């Protein structure tokens, strides 16, 4: 079968050029989506009387058979097809005859591939949302067990102040909540059908883009035909949301790696989530967490690639856009990484005693001494200097705050009261942070309840919240629009 555009040329395409320009191998993953879009288009052609009803029925039946073959892995891929679209049309023509050529009426590969990619992006966003939810709920479940667990909080990777381990986990949950919001927003913008824009100028046929959008579960149709075929913002947004979620997962994964070192020893990865060494029998490696960190690097590279490809091309469609597919498909690797990290979090063993002991070294409650003086009326800057001297001299003697006496404190400043020694206990310091969003146990319990409610009440991202916007809807053959039955959902 000649190429779809072969009528314009006298000579056939050089096989070496065909190999370079072909997207068939890369795009096999969107083949089933492509067939789904073609079925919706064929049904619209039949309803609108653009092709005969019997012809539309034959095309749909042939496409449904092809979809079944693809699902079973028995589809006979033509080795020399230019792309997925031509491969499907060639097999369809072999099976139902020349009527297959009517499928491309009122459609171009430009709006066809834009539709395919949007439908794929919606699937990938849903998978990413499910992965982020899995990690967030794993953290929430572990946080519920660790509200009273005291650990060092860190700034600059230095011990800073005592915090609740649950509070620390909930900090990661906040980032994941923002990721889910970004997924939802990206999904809303991606769920717009470009079908009917054709090559770039629209179609002279009485098409009904909204009916096809309805059948495909898309919330709206395009407003501008040129933008419809050239827009790839939805690709960029998917890759961006995936990259940022991967970065958030990477920060948590890095803590898993650090906490499971002998130097920290705050945690131990479950045997079923760890690997060993081929030469060192004692090794137990947090490989999953390390791979999550590495995958974040891939995702960032994918984001740079899709933006760079898009930045220098004019309207409307250009083949440069084909190069976005590899980083787009690669972005799908983020969701499995996040899901694997969720398994690690659920299985990790935490050493609460080690965490508590770590709060006793490093002067973590020095700020509490300064706050004690400030509450007594000492300007905080002056209080900070007083406690700074205490820290400097204690460190010079190889000592920490533990073991301080009231007399020793009052030798630095007479305004230290008897309660100062109680206030530098790690649990007391943690419990004192009762400000909104703080680490005090009562605040953490409130935050846990609010976070659980936020995740439990979240509408599934695929749920349609509004009727598709019927922009530019054309009447059917008799002036009305028949109901869309037998949707392929």
PALUM-261432 format. One line per field, with one value per residue (C-alpha): residue number from 1; y, x, z; residue in one letter. Coordinates in steps of 0.05 Angstrom, whole numbers, always signed. Example, Ala and Ser with C-alpha at 12.3 -4.5 7.8 and 13.67 -1.06 7.14 Angstrom:
PALUM-261432
vomar: 1 / 2
v: -90 / -21
u: +246 / +273
w: +156 / +143
gulum: a / s
This chain:
PALUM-261432
vomar: 1 / 2 / 3 / 4 / 5 / 6 / 7 / 8 / 9 / 10 / 11 / 12 / 13 / 14 / 15 / 16 / 17 / 18 / 19 / 20 / 21 / 22 / 23 / 24 / 25 / 26 / 27 / 28 / 29 / 30 / 31 / 32 / 33 / 34 / 35 / 36 / 37 / 38 / 39 / 40 / 41 / 42 / 43 / 44 / 45 / 46 / 47 / 48 / 49 / 50 / 51 / 52 / 53 / 54 / 55 / 56 / 57 / 58 / 59 / 60 / 61 / 62 / 63 / 64 / 65 / 66 / 67 / 68 / 69 / 70 / 71 / 72 / 73 / 74 / 75 / 76 / 77 / 78 / 79 / 80 / 81 / 82 / 83 / 84 / 85 / 86 / 87 / 88 / 89 / 90 / 91 / 92 / 93 / 94 / 95 / 96 / 97 / 98 / 99 / 100 / 101 / 102 / 103 / 104 / 105 / 106 / 107 / 108 / 109 / 110 / 111 / 112 / 113 / 114 / 115 / 116 / 117 / 118 / 119 / 120 / 121 / 122 / 123 / 124 / 125 / 126 / 127 / 128 / 129 / 130 / 131 / 132 / 133 / 134 / 135 / 136 / 137 / 138 / 139 / 140 / 141 / 142 / 143 / 144 / 145 / 146 / 147 / 148 / 149 / 150 / 151 / 152 / 153 / 154 / 155 / 156 / 157 / 158 / 159 / 160 / 161 / 162 / 163 / 164 / 165 / 166 / 167 / 168 / 169 / 170 / 171 / 172 / 173 / 174 / 175 / 176 / 177 / 178 / 179 / 180 / 181 / 182 / 183 / 184 / 185 / 186 / 187 / 188 / 189 / 190 / 191 / 192 / 193 / 194 / 195 / 196 / 197 / 198 / 199 / 200 / 201 / 202 / 203 / 204 / 205 / 206 / 207 / 208 / 209 / 210 / 211 / 212 / 213 / 214 / 215 / 216 / 217 / 218 / 219 / 220 / 221 / 222 / 223 / 224 / 225 / 226 / 227 / 228 / 229 / 230 / 231 / 232 / 233 / 234 / 235 / 236 / 237 / 238 / 239 / 240 / 241 / 242 / 243 / 244 / 245 / 246 / 247 / 248 / 249 / 250 / 251 / 252 / 253 / 254 / 255 / 256 / 257 / 258 / 259 / 260 / 261 / 262 / 263 / 264 / 265 / 266 / 267 / 268 / 269 / 270 / 271 / 272 / 273 / 274 / 275 / 276 / 277 / 278 / 279 / 280 / 281 / 282 / 283 / 284 / 285 / 286 / 287 / 288 / 289 / 290 / 291 / 292 / 293 / 294 / 295 / 296 / 297 / 298 / 299 / 300 / 301 / 302 / 303 / 304 / 305 / 306 / 307 / 308 / 309 / 310 / 311 / 312 / 313 / 314 / 315 / 316 / 317 / 318 / 319 / 320 / 321 / 322 / 323 / 324 / 325 / 326 / 327 / 328 / 329 / 330 / 331 / 332 / 333 / 334 / 335 / 336 / 337 / 338 / 339 / 340 / 341 / 342 / 343 / 344 / 345 / 346 / 347 / 348 / 349 / 350 / 351 / 352 / 353 / 354 / 355 / 356 / 357 / 358 / 359 / 360 / 361 / 362 / 363 / 364 / 365 / 366 / 367 / 368 / 369 / 370 / 371 / 372 / 373 / 374 / 375 / 376 / 377 / 378 / 379 / 380 / 381 / 382 / 383 / 384 / 385 / 386 / 387 / 388 / 389 / 390 / 391 / 392 / 393 / 394 / 395 / 396 / 397 / 398 / 399 / 400 / 401 / 402 / 403 / 404 / 405 / 406 / 407 / 408 / 409 / 410 / 411 / 412 / 413 / 414 / 415 / 416 / 417 / 418 / 419 / 420 / 421 / 422 / 423 / 424 / 425 / 426 / 427 / 428 / 429 / 430 / 431 / 432 / 433 / 434 / 435 / 436 / 437 / 438 / 439 / 440 / 441 / 442 / 443 / 444 / 445 / 446 / 447 / 448 / 449 / 450 / 451 / 452 / 453 / 454 / 455 / 456 / 457 / 458 / 459 / 460 / 461 / 462 / 463 / 464 / 465 / 466 / 467 / 468 / 469 / 470 / 471 / 472 / 473 / 474 / 475 / 476 / 477 / 478 / 479 / 480 / 481 / 482 / 483 / 484 / 485 / 486 / 487 / 488 / 489
v: +0 / +69 / +122 / +163 / +223 / +186 / +217 / +281 / +247 / +211 / +172 / +129 / +147 / +126 / +68 / +102 / +165 / +123 / +91 / +159 / +192 / +132 / +137 / +68 / +32 / +90 / +100 / +29 / +46 / +95 / +47 / +26 / +98 / +116 / +63 / +89 / +159 / +132 / +95 / +159 / +196 / +142 / +142 / +218 / +214 / +165 / +205 / +268 / +234 / +250 / +176 / +126 / +91 / +22 / +48 / +77 / +12 / -28 / +18 / +15 / -61 / -66 / -19 / -58 / -122 / -87 / -63 / -134 / -158 / -105 / -124 / -198 / -180 / -210 / -147 / -157 / -95 / -75 / -71 / -13 / +30 / +103 / +109 / +80 / +116 / +88 / +18 / +17 / +44 / -6 / -66 / -38 / -31 / -103 / -127 / -85 / -58 / +12 / +38 / +42 / +103 / +142 / +140 / +198 / +243 / +309 / +290 / +299 / +263 / +329 / +330 / +254 / +251 / +310 / +272 / +208 / +245 / +280 / +214 / +183 / +242 / +234 / +161 / +178 / +233 / +184 / +134 / +188 / +211 / +139 / +133 / +198 / +178 / +111 / +146 / +198 / +147 / +105 / +166 / +182 / +112 / +113 / +183 / +160 / +114 / +166 / +228 / +222 / +199 / +251 / +260 / +315 / +364 / +387 / +450 / +450 / +375 / +396 / +378 / +437 / +426 / +367 / +350 / +296 / +242 / +246 / +320 / +305 / +254 / +303 / +354 / +305 / +294 / +369 / +367 / +307 / +343 / +399 / +346 / +319 / +389 / +399 / +333 / +354 / +422 / +390 / +339 / +393 / +427 / +363 / +339 / +381 / +348 / +374 / +327 / +368 / +418 / +375 / +397 / +467 / +505 / +464 / +423 / +439 / +380 / +386 / +354 / +350 / +356 / +357 / +290 / +257 / +292 / +265 / +195 / +200 / +229 / +296 / +358 / +407 / +418 / +465 / +539 / +551 / +500 / +525 / +520 / +453 / +419 / +457 / +459 / +412 / +448 / +387 / +346 / +396 / +399 / +323 / +319 / +378 / +350 / +282 / +314 / +355 / +294 / +255 / +310 / +307 / +231 / +238 / +282 / +229 / +174 / +211 / +211 / +136 / +127 / +172 / +144 / +72 / +86 / +62 / +134 / +153 / +84 / +114 / +62 / -5 / -24 / -88 / -148 / -153 / -82 / -84 / -115 / -140 / -143 / -196 / -191 / -162 / -208 / -156 / -105 / -86 / -31 / +16 / +7 / +26 / +94 / +105 / +88 / +136 / +191 / +173 / +171 / +242 / +262 / +229 / +265 / +332 / +317 / +299 / +366 / +404 / +364 / +377 / +451 / +458 / +423 / +467 / +534 / +544 / +520 / +565 / +551 / +504 / +431 / +415 / +347 / +372 / +355 / +282 / +286 / +302 / +231 / +198 / +243 / +240 / +164 / +165 / +208 / +147 / +116 / +164 / +132 / +62 / +94 / +130 / +68 / +28 / +81 / +75 / +1 / +17 / +68 / +18 / -35 / +6 / -8 / +55 / +59 / +106 / +100 / +119 / +179 / +201 / +193 / +236 / +295 / +293 / +313 / +378 / +429 / +420 / +457 / +517 / +559 / +539 / +571 / +635 / +633 / +623 / +688 / +724 / +706 / +736 / +802 / +796 / +821 / +759 / +783 / +791 / +723 / +692 / +720 / +693 / +623 / +627 / +635 / +576 / +533 / +555 / +540 / +474 / +451 / +472 / +425 / +369 / +374 / +383 / +417 / +354 / +359 / +434 / +459 / +520 / +551 / +543 / +576 / +634 / +644 / +666 / +705 / +714 / +717 / +641 / +612 / +542 / +518 / +529 / +460 / +427 / +466 / +438 / +366 / +344 / +323 / +388 / +428 / +391 / +399 / +474 / +486 / +493 / +547 / +531 / +481 / +466 / +401 / +396 / +330 / +362 / +402 / +340 / +301 / +358 / +358 / +283 / +287 / +344 / +307 / +243 / +282 / +317 / +251 / +212 / +266 / +277 / +267 / +216 / +255 / +221 / +241 / +290 / +351 / +388 / +373 / +379 / +449 / +445 / +495 / +504 / +444 / +427 / +400 / +328 / +309 / +325 / +386 / +348 / +310 / +236 / +209 / +178 / +105 / +47 / +89 / +56 / +72
u: +0 / +29 / +40 / -21 / +10 / +42 / -2 / +38 / +105 / +135 / +187 / +179 / +211 / +283 / +283 / +337 / +295 / +234 / +273 / +293 / +225 / +182 / +151 / +119 / +163 / +161 / +86 / +60 / +41 / -12 / -40 / -100 / -114 / -110 / -162 / -207 / -204 / -217 / -279 / -307 / -291 / -324 / -387 / -391 / -383 / -440 / -486 / -473 / -486 / -416 / -409 / -465 / -490 / -472 / -403 / -392 / -416 / -367 / -309 / -327 / -332 / -265 / -233 / -262 / -232 / -165 / -171 / -184 / -123 / -80 / -104 / -88 / -21 / -40 / -45 / -5 / +39 / +60 / +136 / +141 / +84 / +103 / +67 / +13 / -42 / -22 / -11 / -82 / -112 / -73 / -97 / -167 / -167 / -142 / -200 / -260 / -238 / -236 / -289 / -233 / -208 / -269 / -245 / -198 / -253 / -254 / -192 / -116 / -60 / -47 / -110 / -109 / -41 / -58 / -120 / -80 / -28 / -81 / -116 / -49 / -31 / -97 / -81 / -11 / -38 / -86 / -30 / +14 / -43 / -53 / +22 / +25 / -37 / -4 / +58 / +18 / -26 / +34 / +64 / -2 / -8 / +63 / +53 / -7 / +40 / +94 / +61 / +98 / +164 / +218 / +272 / +321 / +295 / +348 / +369 / +432 / +435 / +453 / +412 / +367 / +308 / +268 / +207 / +154 / +170 / +98 / +106 / +166 / +126 / +69 / +117 / +126 / +51 / +41 / +86 / +48 / -18 / +7 / +28 / -43 / -72 / -24 / -46 / -119 / -105 / -63 / -118 / -171 / -128 / -110 / -182 / -198 / -211 / -173 / -211 / -242 / -185 / -160 / -92 / -96 / -156 / -216 / -261 / -312 / -356 / -414 / -375 / -396 / -332 / -370 / -402 / -334 / -310 / -370 / -355 / -282 / -298 / -266 / -295 / -289 / -270 / -218 / -230 / -178 / -160 / -88 / -75 / -110 / -57 / +4 / -10 / +33 / +26 / -9 / +54 / +97 / +50 / +49 / +125 / +131 / +81 / +116 / +185 / +164 / +130 / +194 / +235 / +190 / +197 / +272 / +277 / +242 / +283 / +347 / +325 / +313 / +384 / +413 / +371 / +390 / +465 / +504 / +520 / +447 / +417 / +347 / +316 / +325 / +295 / +254 / +289 / +237 / +253 / +329 / +386 / +455 / +525 / +555 / +621 / +606 / +560 / +543 / +514 / +440 / +427 / +368 / +371 / +298 / +308 / +372 / +336 / +280 / +332 / +362 / +295 / +281 / +343 / +314 / +248 / +283 / +319 / +254 / +224 / +283 / +275 / +201 / +209 / +269 / +235 / +174 / +209 / +234 / +179 / +127 / +53 / +21 / +45 / +119 / +153 / +197 / +138 / +148 / +212 / +170 / +144 / +206 / +210 / +134 / +135 / +194 / +156 / +110 / +168 / +157 / +93 / +123 / +182 / +136 / +94 / +157 / +178 / +110 / +123 / +190 / +158 / +106 / +158 / +215 / +232 / +243 / +290 / +253 / +305 / +361 / +322 / +308 / +381 / +402 / +364 / +410 / +472 / +479 / +447 / +379 / +341 / +387 / +331 / +286 / +336 / +335 / +258 / +258 / +297 / +254 / +191 / +224 / +229 / +300 / +304 / +311 / +376 / +407 / +380 / +409 / +478 / +474 / +456 / +508 / +562 / +534 / +536 / +607 / +635 / +598 / +624 / +694 / +690 / +662 / +594 / +523 / +464 / +449 / +475 / +468 / +449 / +408 / +468 / +509 / +454 / +448 / +523 / +510 / +447 / +410 / +344 / +342 / +285 / +276 / +234 / +291 / +320 / +253 / +243 / +306 / +280 / +268 / +196 / +181 / +212 / +171 / +106 / +118 / +111 / +36 / +31 / -12 / +24 / +74 / +103 / +67 / +29 / -40 / -25 / +2 / -62 / -102 / -59 / -67 / -142 / -144 / -97 / -137 / -201 / -168 / -146 / -209 / -255 / -216 / -257 / -222 / -183 / -219 / -288 / -323 / -345 / -380 / -413 / -369 / -370 / -405 / -366 / -386 / -432 / -458 / -528 / -539 / -567 / -638 / -619 / -612 / -556 / -571 / -552 / -483 / -494 / -447 / -389 / -322 / -308
w: +0 / -18 / +35 / +54 / +18 / -41 / -95 / -93 / -109 / -169 / -131 / -69 / -3 / +6 / +56 / +97 / +102 / +120 / +176 / +202 / +198 / +220 / +289 / +286 / +337 / +385 / +381 / +387 / +458 / +433 / +380 / +422 / +439 / +366 / +349 / +404 / +375 / +305 / +329 / +359 / +294 / +250 / +292 / +286 / +211 / +208 / +253 / +214 / +147 / +123 / +107 / +101 / +163 / +135 / +117 / +187 / +218 / +176 / +195 / +269 / +267 / +233 / +283 / +341 / +313 / +307 / +379 / +401 / +363 / +396 / +465 / +451 / +420 / +353 / +311 / +245 / +246 / +175 / +178 / +129 / +157 / +168 / +234 / +277 / +239 / +171 / +201 / +228 / +164 / +121 / +161 / +163 / +87 / +79 / +121 / +99 / +32 / +2 / +49 / +101 / +62 / +85 / +158 / +145 / +119 / +158 / +195 / +190 / +223 / +258 / +299 / +303 / +338 / +382 / +405 / +417 / +459 / +500 / +515 / +534 / +579 / +615 / +628 / +652 / +698 / +729 / +740 / +771 / +816 / +840 / +855 / +893 / +932 / +950 / +977 / +1014 / +1048 / +1066 / +1100 / +1134 / +1161 / +1189 / +1217 / +1256 / +1295 / +1308 / +1337 / +1403 / +1372 / +1382 / +1330 / +1310 / +1259 / +1211 / +1175 / +1132 / +1148 / +1219 / +1280 / +1294 / +1341 / +1367 / +1325 / +1321 / +1270 / +1249 / +1237 / +1193 / +1152 / +1145 / +1114 / +1057 / +1053 / +1042 / +981 / +955 / +965 / +921 / +869 / +868 / +858 / +800 / +770 / +774 / +742 / +687 / +674 / +666 / +613 / +577 / +572 / +510 / +443 / +382 / +336 / +280 / +273 / +215 / +188 / +218 / +187 / +207 / +162 / +107 / +129 / +178 / +234 / +307 / +349 / +415 / +401 / +392 / +455 / +492 / +470 / +490 / +559 / +544 / +577 / +520 / +447 / +418 / +407 / +353 / +300 / +292 / +367 / +370 / +327 / +351 / +426 / +467 / +533 / +560 / +545 / +581 / +640 / +647 / +645 / +693 / +743 / +739 / +747 / +808 / +840 / +826 / +860 / +921 / +922 / +914 / +976 / +1017 / +985 / +1003 / +1076 / +1071 / +1046 / +1101 / +1157 / +1140 / +1143 / +1203 / +1218 / +1227 / +1242 / +1249 / +1204 / +1169 / +1103 / +1102 / +1073 / +1018 / +996 / +999 / +961 / +981 / +954 / +909 / +947 / +1017 / +1056 / +1109 / +1061 / +1060 / +1009 / +1001 / +926 / +914 / +946 / +906 / +841 / +859 / +866 / +799 / +765 / +787 / +748 / +686 / +696 / +700 / +636 / +602 / +623 / +593 / +529 / +518 / +532 / +487 / +429 / +435 / +442 / +371 / +325 / +291 / +285 / +268 / +264 / +254 / +256 / +313 / +358 / +343 / +385 / +446 / +448 / +476 / +538 / +545 / +546 / +593 / +642 / +653 / +692 / +749 / +775 / +786 / +822 / +870 / +881 / +897 / +948 / +980 / +992 / +1024 / +1070 / +1093 / +1108 / +1138 / +1211 / +1253 / +1313 / +1359 / +1415 / +1367 / +1343 / +1415 / +1434 / +1375 / +1405 / +1466 / +1426 / +1387 / +1434 / +1400 / +1456 / +1459 / +1428 / +1487 / +1535 / +1494 / +1492 / +1568 / +1577 / +1525 / +1563 / +1625 / +1587 / +1559 / +1486 / +1443 / +1411 / +1480 / +1501 / +1438 / +1456 / +1527 / +1504 / +1449 / +1503 / +1540 / +1477 / +1460 / +1529 / +1537 / +1469 / +1488 / +1548 / +1505 / +1539 / +1516 / +1550 / +1589 / +1660 / +1666 / +1735 / +1752 / +1787 / +1723 / +1682 / +1731 / +1727 / +1655 / +1670 / +1736 / +1700 / +1687 / +1727 / +1757 / +1698 / +1649 / +1661 / +1648 / +1584 / +1552 / +1553 / +1481 / +1493 / +1529 / +1473 / +1421 / +1460 / +1468 / +1393 / +1396 / +1343 / +1282 / +1239 / +1294 / +1319 / +1386 / +1390 / +1393 / +1330 / +1296 / +1313 / +1283 / +1221 / +1213 / +1217 / +1166 / +1118 / +1122 / +1107 / +1048 / +1017 / +1033 / +1005 / +941 / +878 / +833 / +781 / +723 / +748 / +702 / +740 / +684 / +618 / +557 / +528 / +461 / +421 / +348 / +348 / +278 / +268 / +245 / +177 / +199 / +240 / +306 / +340 / +353 / +421 / +425 / +439 / +447 / +473 / +476 / +549
gulum: x / x / x / x / x / x / x / x / x / x / x / x / x / x / x / x / x / x / x / x / x / x / x / x / x / x / x / x / x / x / x / x / x / x / x / x / x / x / x / x / x / x / x / x / x / x / x / x / x / x / x / x / x / x / x / x / x / x / x / x / x / x / x / x / x / x / x / x / x / x / x / x / x / x / x / x / x / x / x / x / x / x / x / x / x / x / x / x / x / x / x / x / x / x / x / x / x / x / x / x / x / x / x / x / x / x / x / x / x / x / x / x / x / x / x / x / x / x / x / x / x / x / x / x / x / x / x / x / x / x / x / x / x / x / x / x / x / x / x / x / x / x / x / x / x / x / x / x / x / x / x / x / x / x / x / x / x / x / x / x / x / x / x / x / x / x / x / x / x / x / x / x / x / x / x / x / x / x / x / x / x / x / x / x / x / x / x / x / x / x / x / x / x / x / x / x / x / x / x / x / x / x / x / x / x / x / x / x / x / x / x / x / x / x / x / x / x / x / x / x / x / x / x / x / x / x / x / x / x / x / x / x / x / x / x / x / x / x / x / x / x / x / x / x / x / x / x / x / x / x / x / x / x / x / x / x / x / x / x / x / x / x / x / x / x / x / x / x / x / x / x / x / x / x / x / x / x / x / x / x / x / x / x / x / x / x / x / x / x / x / x / x / x / x / x / x / x / x / x / x / x / x / x / x / x / x / x / x / x / x / x / x / x / x / x / x / x / x / x / x / x / x / x / x / x / x / x / x / x / x / x / x / x / x / x / x / x / x / x / x / x / x / x / x / x / x / x / x / x / x / x / x / x / x / x / x / x / x / x / x / x / x / x / x / x / x / x / x / x / x / x / x / x / x / x / x / x / x / x / x / x / x / x / x / x / x / x / x / x / x / x / x / x / x / x / x / x / x / x / x / x / x / x / x / x / x / x / x / x / x / x / x / x / x / x / x / x / x / x / x / x / x / x / x / x / x / x / x / x / x / x / x / x / x / x / x / x / x / x / x / x / x / x / x / x / x / x / x / x / x / x / x / x / x / x / x / x / x / x / x / x / x / x / x / x / x / x / x / x / x / x / x / x / x / x / x / x / x / x / x / x / x / x / x / x / x / x / x / x
